[in-house]
Amino acid sequence: MALFEPTPYENELATKIIGCAITVHRHFGPGLIESIYETCFCHEIAKAGLKGVRQKRQPIIYDGITFDDPFRMDIVVNDTIIIENKVVEIVLPLHKAQLRSYLKLANRRLGLLINFNVELLKEGIHRVVNGDATHDL
């Protein structure tokens, strides 16, 4: 299977993650800071029986060298899906490109960019696939 084709497991996991995000958004709505959504989102992920790691460090390998100054991914669920949380007025193509770069660096297939600053969360969920086009839900 090519890297950019999510597996059935990844697709099912993404569906569960989105359900957790919806639960948090229904409770709070838009307008809070990112860290509040992240904390409560991770709580919902754990309640769903999934393993969510906040601010997961990812080493950077460049020119055959592993650098000790890794970047941090907002949330990684079951060591499979990278979640980039946002609280922005408009999701820009740059935000999606950023998540795509994270997917490449971490060698993962599927990421979710979730913008909690929307009236209806469905409008804030963006599926990003490594090596493929971005798909909005």
Buried (B, 14 or more C-beta within 10 A) or exposed (E): EEBEEBEEEBEEBBEBBBEBBBBBBEEEEBEBEBEBBBEBBBBBBEEBEBEBBBEBEBEEEEEEEEEEEEBEBBBBBBEBBBBBBBBEEEBEEEBBEBBBEBBEBBEBBBBBBBBBBBEEBEEBBBBBBBEBEBEEE
